[in-house]
Amino acid sequence: MQKVLLAFLTSFLIGSFAQAQDSTYYYTAFNSSDDTLKARLHNLISNHIEFPYSSSSTDVWDILKQTDKDTLNANNVILIYSNRSVNAAQEYNGGSGWNREHVWAKSRGDFGNSKGAGTDVHHLRPCDISVNSSRSNRNFDDCVTCIDIIDNGFNTGSKRDASQFTFQPPANVKGDVARMIFYMAVRYEGNGGEPDLELTNSLQSNTSKLPLHATLSTLLDWHRQDPVSNWEKNRNLVIYNSYQQNRNPFIDYPELAEYLFGDSIGMVWKPQSFVNIEEEIKSGFRIYPNPADGKAEIVLMQIPEVLVIRNINGQEVLRLTPSQLRTEISTHQFAQGMYVMELIYNGFAIREKLTVNHK
């Protein structure tokens, strides 16, 4: 009986991703665009661990003390809208310490502090209590009639607008704010009772509870002007590795903002890291011995979505899903001759000739 042994040697392509994220994390989103791209990213980041807002066990307070730790003073946290470093132990502290800012204002979608959007630390940040109050649920935008926000005589660098309901953070966190808002608009799509959060260019009133946040065009500008910092990258890693186990795609791949909300809408997202993976997989694929006189071993860099073997006339003689790629496969039903083995991945396929000889 002729047999072909499929021995799948898997390895992960570490190092090809710019931010040292898991090299397989975004793979299923590559080579897609528009609603498909957004849906695939949503699926990747939505299945994560949720923590309570306040609890005797690990809660948002505890997590923020780690994600926003001052790298120069481990006892402190950095406050988002003032860049100040304060004692992490002074959480709230009767109104004289720091509190937790929902960057996507929790009234915009009316999700409050409930698990999910209300406790997702990808958009929760330590903040000066008075500055948090000044921000309120104001839309994000460049101010026109600017009023400096002062906290205990300290100019925080944040501004509110006297002529419209908007808030402008300091320049060095404008991009951070934009990428947190983009994350929320992809993560929360209305599934399972969650809010369906969307971005808009229309300013929202202070009483509106619609799941809309403005201003999209300004947030895109901020994202472009204030690139991803090492601080953001580290924060993203801490959340992923130690707590929620999901990532902010707009930190890992800043260009995604353009594909979903900006100048590249309608274009297929195929970053260089995907091209690198494609080339690595193709270069690492081999069959031996070939012709097969008893068994052939197939060496792969990554398990395909499906494996198909066709005869020389193009007729499919075998189809295997990943769960079936574990044992010896009898080829007694194969006639002696030439076949084409096709390995199908996300967005591309690898084809190799396989010759079967019967002894």
FIFIDREN-135043 format. One record per residue (C-alpha): residue in three letters; x, z, y. Coordinates in steps of 0.1 Angstrom, whole numbers, padded with zeros to 4 digits, always signed. Each point is the difference from the previous one (the first is absolute). Layout:
<sites>
ALAXZY/...
</sites>
This chain:
<sites>
MET+0000+0000+0000/GLN+0014-0010+0033/LYS-0001+0027+0027/VAL+0010+0001+0036/LEU+0010+0035+0012/LEU-0008+0007+0036/ALA+0023+0027+0012/PHE-0008+0008+0036/LEU+0028+0017+0018/THR-0014+0012+0033/SER+0020+0010+0030/PHE-0010+0007+0035/LEU+0016-0019+0028/ILE+0013+0028+0021/GLY+0016-0007+0033/SER-0017-0033+0010/PHE-0025+0018+0022/ALA+0012+0007+0035/GLN-0014+0036+0003/ALA+0011+0011-0035/GLN-0036+0003-0011/ASP-0010-0004-0037/SER+0008-0036-0006/THR-0033-0005-0019/TYR-0023+0018+0025/TYR-0011-0030+0020/TYR+0005-0027-0026/THR-0037-0007-0005/ALA-0006-0006+0037/PHE+0027-0026+0003/ASN-0010-0036+0004/SER-0034+0006+0015/SER-0017-0001+0033/ASP-0030+0012+0022/ASP-0027+0019-0019/THR+0018-0003-0033/LEU+0032+0015+0014/LYS-0019+0028+0017/ALA-0020+0007-0032/ARG+0032+0001-0021/LEU+0018+0023+0024/HIS-0031+0022+0000/ASN+0000+0003-0037/LEU+0037+0009+0000/ILE-0002+0028+0025/SER-0035+0014-0006/ASN+0006+0018-0034/HIS+0019+0030+0013/ILE+0000+0038-0002/GLU-0021+0018+0026/PHE+0007+0034+0015/PRO-0023+0024+0018/TYR+0001+0004+0038/SER+0005+0038-0003/SER+0005+0020-0032/SER+0019+0028-0016/SER+0017-0027-0021/THR+0019-0030+0013/ASP-0020-0014+0030/VAL+0006-0022+0030/TRP+0018+0027+0019/ASP+0025+0003-0028/ILE+0006-0037-0003/LEU+0005-0006+0037/LYS+0027+0026+0001/GLN+0019-0022-0024/THR-0009-0035+0011/ASP+0006+0007+0037/LYS+0029+0024-0004/ASP+0026-0001+0028/THR+0031-0015-0016/LEU+0022+0021+0024/ASN-0020+0033-0007/ALA-0017+0004-0033/ASN-0021+0028+0013/ASN-0017-0022+0026/VAL-0024-0030+0000/ILE-0001-0029+0025/LEU-0032-0004+0020/ILE-0012-0035+0002/TYR-0012-0005+0035/SER+0028+0020+0018/ASN+0030-0004-0024/ARG+0005+0038+0003/SER+0015+0020-0028/VAL-0018+0033-0006/ASN+0000+0028-0025/ALA-0019-0012-0031/ALA-0013+0035-0007/GLN-0020-0001+0032/GLU-0028-0019-0015/TYR-0029+0004+0024/ASN+0010+0036+0008/GLY-0031+0009+0020/GLY+0002-0032+0020/SER+0036+0004+0011/GLY+0016-0018-0028/TRP-0004-0035-0014/ASN-0030-0016-0018/ARG-0008-0031-0020/GLU-0008-0033+0017/HIS-0021-0026-0017/VAL+0016-0032+0014/TRP-0030-0019-0011/ALA-0025+0022+0018/LYS-0021+0018-0026/SER-0032-0006+0020/ARG+0005-0038-0003/GLY-0016-0003-0034/ASP-0012+0037+0001/PHE+0021+0011-0029/GLY+0011+0033+0014/ASN+0026+0020-0020/SER-0014-0009-0034/LYS+0023-0011-0028/GLY+0009-0036+0003/ALA+0002-0015+0035/GLY-0002+0035+0015/THR+0031+0013-0018/ASP+0020-0032-0005/VAL+0034+0010+0013/HIS+0010-0036+0006/HIS-0019+0004+0033/LEU+0001+0038+0005/ARG+0028+0013+0023/PRO+0011+0033+0016/CYS-0010+0000+0036/ASP+0000+0022+0032/ILE-0035+0016+0001/SER-0006-0009+0036/VAL+0012-0035-0005/ASN-0022-0004-0030/SER-0029+0011+0021/SER+0009-0024+0028/ARG+0002-0029-0025/SER-0034+0010-0014/ASN-0015-0031-0017/ARG+0013-0024+0027/ASN+0007-0036-0009/PHE+0037-0009-0001/ASP+0010-0024+0028/ASP+0024-0004+0028/CYS-0013+0020+0030/VAL-0011-0017+0032/THR-0006+0031+0022/CYS+0026+0023-0017/ILE-0001+0037+0000/ASP+0030+0018-0014/ILE-0008+0026-0027/ILE+0018+0032+0008/ASP+0003+0029-0024/ASN+0012+0033+0014/GLY+0019-0018+0028/PHE+0015-0025-0025/ASN-0007-0037+0005/THR-0008-0011-0035/GLY+0004-0037+0007/SER-0036-0006-0011/LYS-0026-0013+0024/ARG-0037-0002+0003/ASP-0019-0025+0021/ALA-0022+0012+0029/SER-0020-0033+0000/GLN-0006-0006-0037/PHE-0002+0021-0032/THR+0035-0007-0012/PHE+0032+0018-0010/GLN+0036-0012+0001/PRO+0027+0018-0021/PRO+0037+0001+0009/ALA+0018-0034-0005/ASN+0020+0012-0030/VAL-0031+0008-0021/LYS-0022-0029+0010/GLY+0010-0020-0031/ASP-0005+0031-0022/VAL-0036+0004+0013/ALA-0007-0037-0005/ARG+0012+0000-0036/MET-0020+0032-0008/ILE-0031-0017+0013/PHE+0007-0032-0019/TYR+0004+0021-0032/MET-0034+0017+0005/ALA-0017-0033+0005/VAL+0012-0013-0033/ARG-0002+0033-0020/TYR-0036+0008+0009/GLU-0024-0028-0009/GLY-0032+0018-0006/ASN+0004+0005-0038/GLY-0014+0031-0017/GLY-0016+0015+0031/GLU+0032-0004+0021/PRO-0003-0014+0035/ASP+0006-0037+0006/LEU+0025+0001+0028/GLU+0006-0031+0021/LEU+0020-0009+0031/THR-0015-0014+0031/ASN+0010-0012+0035/SER-0032+0016+0015/LEU+0005+0034+0015/GLN-0022+0027-0017/SER-0018+0027+0019/ASN+0009+0037-0005/THR-0034+0005-0017/SER+0002-0029-0024/LYS+0004+0008-0037/LEU+0003-0035-0011/PRO+0030-0005-0024/LEU+0018-0022+0026/HIS+0033+0006+0018/ALA+0014-0018+0030/THR+0020-0017+0013/LEU+0012-0025-0026/SER+0019-0023+0023/THR+0018+0028+0016/LEU+0008+0016-0033/LEU+0016-0032-0012/ASP+0021-0001+0032/TRP+0011+0036-0006/HIS+0009-0009-0036/ARG+0022-0029+0012/GLN+0016+0019+0028/ASP+0008+0032-0019/PRO+0015-0009-0035/VAL-0001+0022-0030/SER+0024+0029+0003/ASN+0020+0019-0026/TRP-0023+0029+0008/GLU-0030-0020-0011/LYS+0017-0013-0031/ASN+0010+0036-0011/ARG-0035+0013+0007/ASN-0015-0028-0021/LEU+0023+0009-0029/VAL-0008+0037+0002/ILE-0037-0007-0002/TYR+0005-0024-0028/ASN+0025+0020-0021/SER-0013+0035+0006/TYR-0036+0000+0009/GLN-0026-0028+0001/GLN+0020-0026-0020/ASN-0011-0029+0021/ARG+0018-0019+0028/ASN-0006-0015+0034/PRO+0005-0037-0005/PHE+0005-0006+0037/ILE+0031+0022-0001/ASP+0014-0017-0031/TYR-0009-0035+0012/PRO-0007-0001+0037/GLU-0008-0037+0000/LEU-0033+0009-0019/ALA-0015+0009+0033/GLU+0003-0037+0010/TYR-0015-0013-0033/LEU-0030+0023+0002/PHE-0007+0005+0037/GLY+0024-0022+0021/ASP+0017-0034+0003/SER+0004-0008-0038/ILE-0037+0004-0010/GLY-0008-0027-0026/MET+0036-0003-0011/VAL+0012+0010-0035/TRP+0021+0032-0001/LYS+0031-0009-0020/PRO+0029+0022+0012/GLN+0036-0005-0009/SER-0002+0029-0024/PHE-0026-0019-0020/VAL+0022-0031+0000/ASN+0029+0022-0012/ILE-0022+0014-0028/GLU-0012-0035-0010/GLU+0036-0012-0002/GLU+0011+0032-0019/ILE-0027-0004-0026/LYS+0007-0037-0005/SER+0037+0005-0003/GLY-0004+0029-0024/PHE-0024-0018-0024/ARG+0015-0014-0032/ILE-0010-0008-0036/TYR+0024+0002-0029/PRO+0007-0014-0025/ASN-0018-0032+0011/PRO-0008-0019-0022/ALA-0015+0030-0018/ASP+0008+0001-0037/GLY-0014+0034-0008/LYS-0006+0018+0032/ALA+0006-0005+0037/GLU+0007+0028+0025/ILE-0014-0003+0034/VAL+0017+0019+0027/LEU-0019+0007+0032/MET+0006+0018+0033/GLN-0037+0009+0003/ILE-0030-0002-0022/PRO-0022-0030+0010/GLU-0038+0001+0007/VAL-0004-0023-0030/LEU+0021-0020-0025/VAL-0013-0033-0012/ILE+0015-0023-0026/ARG-0011-0037+0000/ASN+0008-0028-0024/ILE+0016-0033+0012/ASN-0035-0013+0008/GLY-0007+0028+0024/GLN-0025+0018-0024/GLU+0001+0038+0002/VAL+0010+0014-0034/LEU+0006+0036+0010/ARG-0009+0023+0030/LEU+0012+0036+0003/THR-0007+0026+0026/PRO+0025+0028+0008/SER-0016+0024-0024/GLN+0006-0025-0029/LEU+0036-0005+0007/ARG+0013+0027-0023/THR+0003-0013-0036/GLU+0013-0029-0021/ILE-0022-0030+0004/SER-0005-0021-0031/THR+0004-0038+0007/HIS-0010-0013-0034/GLN-0029-0017+0018/PHE+0024-0019+0021/ALA+0011-0034-0012/GLN+0036-0008+0001/GLY+0009-0015+0033/MET+0003+0005+0037/TYR-0020+0025+0021/VAL-0001+0012+0035/MET+0000+0037+0008/GLU-0016+0009+0033/LEU+0004+0034+0017/ILE-0025+0005+0028/TYR+0008+0024+0028/ASN-0016+0006+0033/GLY+0003-0033+0019/PHE+0023-0018-0023/ALA+0007-0010-0036/ILE+0031-0004-0022/ARG+0001-0026-0027/GLU+0025-0004-0028/LYS+0001-0023-0030/LEU-0002+0017-0035/THR+0009-0019-0031/VAL-0015+0012-0033/ASN+0018-0010-0032/HIS-0014+0009-0035/LYS+0025+0006-0027/
</sites>
